[in-house]
């Protein structure tokens, strides 16, 4: 199916229509934040599910019930998705935890007024591309990626759901309320998960002792998280997301793009990256 059949254009970016009907987007625009809300922001396939596991465990002081009792899409719901509208989020006790894939300039008015805490997770765009390629191929609500080279062109042009990776990252790196944002990368989580958990807990002002930090880090190792049926999307019907084609939680590694892109494709990607990110001063871990 085509973009016209599967996607809606919202503020200049594609969103899957079945997940983001007009009434859900209106709910998002009118949503009222609280100052102590915690918002996980990611470009798709950058570590959202991982952070939806880590943050509730930190907030609960390591209590595993926080990630075993609810699927992650209800535990830390996407504010722009249709589920948010029926979850009575206004009634949830603080601190509430949410997710969004939206760009900084797409945030609702309340966000800029209240300035809740934001955890912005970034990932090497070549790995984002690779993970997206496999993901698009196993879902019924996204346009089929086609060949690697076809999807590479689509991805680099930003003609994918939630638009350009480059615009997304630059927009959030240039956000005005930087004091309320923790920037962290997928690669940092991989390199030292314990240190990352400690850093996130400090940012959230939820101090943890060393034993609890270690316990959370161990539970959130990719191999362990993959076993959590509330996080691995095993509850999603096959006609919507066919995990016989590709697992939702696939490898959880850095550098898998080397198994997908040819040398010429990788060089083209690097050239586009260099041009698009030339004015960005942030030091990414993957550089």
C-alpha positions as CSV (number, residue, x, y, z in Angstrom):
1,X,0.0,0.0,0.0
2,X,1.1,3.6,-0.6
3,X,1.8,6.6,1.6
4,X,-1.5,8.1,0.6
5,X,-3.4,4.9,1.8
6,X,-1.5,4.4,5.0
7,X,-0.3,7.8,6.3
8,X,-1.7,11.2,7.2
9,X,0.4,14.3,6.9
10,X,0.5,16.1,10.3
11,X,2.5,19.3,10.6
12,X,4.6,18.3,7.6
13,X,5.5,14.7,8.6
14,X,3.9,11.3,7.9
15,X,2.1,9.5,10.7
16,X,0.4,6.1,10.3
17,X,-3.3,7.0,10.1
18,X,-4.6,3.9,12.0
19,X,-2.5,4.8,15.0
20,X,-2.9,8.6,14.8
21,X,-6.5,9.4,13.8
22,X,-7.5,13.1,13.8
23,X,-9.2,12.9,17.2
24,X,-6.0,11.5,18.8
25,X,-3.9,14.3,17.3
26,X,-6.4,16.8,18.7
27,X,-6.2,15.2,22.1
28,X,-2.4,15.6,21.8
29,X,-2.6,19.2,20.9
30,X,-4.8,20.0,23.9
31,X,-2.9,17.8,26.4
32,X,-2.0,19.5,29.7
33,X,1.4,18.7,31.0
34,X,2.5,18.8,34.7
35,X,5.9,20.1,35.7
36,X,6.9,16.7,37.1
37,X,5.9,14.7,34.0
38,X,8.6,12.6,32.4
39,X,8.6,12.5,28.6
40,X,10.7,10.0,26.7
41,X,11.4,11.5,23.2
42,X,12.9,9.5,20.4
43,X,13.0,9.2,16.6
44,X,11.5,5.8,15.9
45,X,13.9,2.8,16.4
46,X,16.3,4.7,18.6
47,X,15.7,3.0,21.9
48,X,12.2,3.9,22.9
49,X,11.2,0.4,24.2
50,X,14.4,0.2,26.2
51,X,13.8,3.6,27.9
52,X,10.1,2.6,28.6
53,X,11.6,-0.3,30.6
54,X,14.3,1.7,32.4
55,X,12.3,4.8,33.5
56,X,9.4,3.0,35.2
57,X,11.9,0.8,37.1
58,X,13.8,3.9,38.3
59,X,10.5,5.7,39.3
60,X,9.3,2.6,41.2
61,X,12.7,2.2,43.0
62,X,13.3,-1.1,41.1
63,X,9.9,-2.7,41.7
64,X,9.5,-5.2,38.8
65,X,5.7,-4.9,38.9
66,X,6.1,-1.5,37.2
67,X,7.1,-3.2,34.0
68,X,5.4,-6.6,34.3
69,X,1.8,-5.4,34.9
70,X,1.2,-3.3,31.9
71,X,2.3,-3.4,28.2
72,X,4.7,-0.6,27.5
73,X,2.3,1.2,25.3
74,X,0.0,1.7,28.3
75,X,2.8,1.9,30.9
76,X,4.5,4.8,29.1
77,X,2.0,5.7,26.4
78,X,2.7,7.7,23.2
79,X,0.7,10.9,23.7
80,X,0.0,11.2,20.0
81,X,-1.4,7.7,19.6
82,X,-5.0,6.6,19.8
83,X,-4.5,4.7,23.1
84,X,-3.6,7.9,25.0
85,X,-7.2,9.2,24.6
86,X,-8.7,6.2,26.4
87,X,-6.2,5.8,29.3
88,X,-7.5,8.6,31.6
89,X,-4.0,10.1,31.7
90,X,-5.4,13.1,33.6
91,X,-6.1,10.8,36.5
92,X,-2.7,9.2,36.8
93,X,-0.7,10.1,39.8
94,X,2.6,12.0,39.5
95,X,5.1,11.5,38.2
96,X,3.4,10.4,34.9
97,X,5.5,8.9,32.2
98,X,4.9,9.4,28.5
99,X,6.5,8.9,25.1
100,X,6.5,10.8,21.9
101,X,8.1,10.5,18.5
102,X,7.3,14.1,17.6
103,X,9.7,16.8,16.7
104,X,10.3,19.6,19.1
105,X,8.4,22.1,17.0
106,X,5.4,19.8,17.0
107,X,5.0,19.8,20.8
108,X,1.7,21.1,22.2
109,X,1.5,24.6,23.8
110,X,1.3,23.2,27.3
111,X,4.7,21.5,26.9
112,X,6.5,24.8,26.3
113,X,4.6,26.5,29.1
114,X,5.1,23.8,31.8
115,X,8.6,22.4,30.7
116,X,8.4,18.8,32.0
117,X,11.5,16.6,32.2
118,X,12.6,15.2,28.8
119,X,14.8,12.2,28.2
120,X,15.9,12.5,24.5
121,X,17.4,9.2,23.2
122,X,19.5,9.3,20.0
123,X,21.1,6.5,17.9
124,X,23.5,6.2,15.0
125,X,21.2,7.0,12.1
126,X,22.6,4.1,10.0
127,X,21.4,1.7,12.7
128,X,18.1,3.6,12.9
129,X,17.8,3.0,9.2
130,X,18.6,-0.7,9.5
131,X,16.2,-1.3,12.3
132,X,13.5,0.7,10.5
133,X,14.1,-1.4,7.3
134,X,13.3,-4.6,9.2
135,X,10.4,-3.0,11.1
136,X,8.7,-1.6,8.0
137,X,8.9,-5.1,6.5
138,X,7.0,-6.8,9.3
139,X,4.2,-4.3,9.9
140,X,0.9,-3.9,8.0
141,X,0.4,-0.2,8.9
142,X,3.7,1.1,7.2
143,X,4.6,1.3,3.6
144,X,6.7,-1.7,2.4
145,X,10.3,-0.6,2.4
146,X,11.2,-2.1,-1.0
147,X,14.9,-2.8,-1.6
148,X,17.6,-1.5,0.7
149,X,18.6,1.2,-1.9
150,X,15.0,2.3,-2.3
151,X,14.4,2.6,1.4
152,X,17.7,4.4,1.8
153,X,16.6,7.1,-0.6
154,X,13.2,7.4,1.2
155,X,14.8,7.5,4.6
156,X,17.4,10.1,3.7
157,X,14.7,12.3,2.1
158,X,12.7,12.1,5.3
159,X,9.7,10.5,3.5
160,X,9.1,8.1,6.3
161,X,6.9,8.1,9.4
162,X,7.8,11.0,11.7
163,X,9.8,12.7,8.9
164,X,13.6,13.3,8.7
165,X,15.9,11.9,11.4
166,X,18.2,14.9,10.8
167,X,15.4,17.4,11.4
168,X,14.3,15.5,14.5
169,X,17.7,15.3,16.2
170,X,18.7,18.9,15.3
171,X,15.3,20.3,16.5
172,X,15.6,18.6,19.9
173,X,19.3,19.5,20.2
174,X,18.4,23.1,19.6
175,X,15.4,23.1,22.0
176,X,15.1,26.2,24.2
177,X,14.5,24.4,27.5
178,X,17.8,22.4,27.5
179,X,18.0,22.5,31.3
180,X,15.0,20.2,31.4
181,X,16.4,17.7,28.9
182,X,18.7,14.8,29.4
183,X,20.5,13.8,26.1
184,X,21.6,10.2,26.0
185,X,22.4,7.8,23.2
186,X,21.6,4.2,22.5
187,X,25.3,3.5,22.3
188,X,25.9,4.9,25.8
189,X,23.2,2.5,27.1
190,X,25.0,-0.3,25.4
191,X,28.5,0.6,26.6
192,X,27.6,1.1,30.3
193,X,24.0,0.4,31.2
194,X,24.6,0.7,35.0
195,X,26.2,4.2,34.6
196,X,23.4,5.2,32.3
197,X,20.7,4.1,34.8
198,X,22.5,6.1,37.5
199,X,22.7,9.1,35.3
200,X,19.0,8.9,34.4
201,X,18.0,8.4,38.0
202,X,20.0,11.5,39.0
203,X,18.3,13.6,36.3
204,X,14.9,12.4,37.5
205,X,15.8,13.2,41.1
206,X,15.1,9.6,42.0
207,X,18.3,8.6,43.9
208,X,19.0,4.9,43.9
209,X,21.5,2.9,45.9
210,X,24.1,0.9,44.1
211,X,22.3,-2.4,44.5
212,X,19.0,-1.2,43.1
213,X,20.9,0.5,40.2
214,X,22.6,-2.8,39.4
215,X,19.4,-4.7,39.6
216,X,17.6,-2.3,37.2
217,X,20.6,-2.4,34.8
218,X,20.6,-6.2,34.8
219,X,16.9,-6.5,34.2
220,X,17.2,-4.0,31.3
221,X,19.9,-5.9,29.5
222,X,18.5,-6.5,26.0
223,X,18.5,-10.3,26.4
224,X,16.5,-10.0,29.7
225,X,14.1,-7.3,28.5
226,X,13.4,-9.4,25.4
227,X,11.8,-12.1,27.7
228,X,9.3,-9.6,29.1
229,X,6.0,-10.2,27.3
230,X,4.8,-6.7,28.4
231,X,7.7,-5.2,26.4
232,X,8.4,-7.5,23.4
233,X,5.2,-6.8,21.6
234,X,4.3,-10.5,21.5
235,X,0.7,-9.4,22.4
236,X,0.3,-7.6,19.1
237,X,-1.7,-9.6,16.5
238,X,0.3,-11.0,13.6
239,X,-1.8,-9.3,11.0
240,X,-0.7,-6.0,12.5
241,X,2.9,-6.8,13.3
242,X,4.3,-10.2,12.0
243,X,7.2,-11.2,14.2
244,X,7.8,-14.3,12.1
245,X,9.3,-11.9,9.5
246,X,11.4,-10.0,12.0
247,X,11.3,-9.8,15.8
248,X,10.3,-6.4,17.2
249,X,13.2,-6.6,19.7
250,X,15.7,-7.9,17.1
251,X,19.4,-7.6,18.0
252,X,19.9,-4.7,20.3
253,X,23.4,-4.0,19.1
254,X,25.4,-1.1,17.5
255,X,26.8,-1.4,14.0
256,X,24.2,-3.8,12.4
257,X,24.1,-1.4,9.5
258,X,27.3,-3.1,8.3
259,X,25.2,-6.2,7.6
260,X,22.7,-4.3,5.4
261,X,24.4,-1.4,3.6
262,X,26.9,-1.8,0.8
263,X,30.1,0.2,1.0
264,X,28.8,2.6,-1.6
265,X,25.5,3.0,0.3
266,X,27.3,3.6,3.5
267,X,29.5,6.2,1.9
268,X,26.4,8.0,0.4
269,X,24.8,8.0,3.8
270,X,27.9,9.5,5.4
271,X,28.0,12.2,2.7
272,X,24.4,13.2,3.4
273,X,25.0,13.0,7.2
274,X,28.1,15.3,6.9
275,X,26.1,17.9,4.9
276,X,23.0,17.8,7.0
277,X,24.8,17.8,10.4
278,X,27.6,20.2,9.5
279,X,26.4,22.9,11.9
280,X,25.7,20.6,14.8
281,X,28.2,21.0,17.7
282,X,27.0,18.0,19.8
283,X,29.6,15.3,20.1
284,X,27.8,12.0,19.2
285,X,29.2,8.8,20.7
286,X,29.1,7.0,17.3
287,X,31.4,9.5,15.6
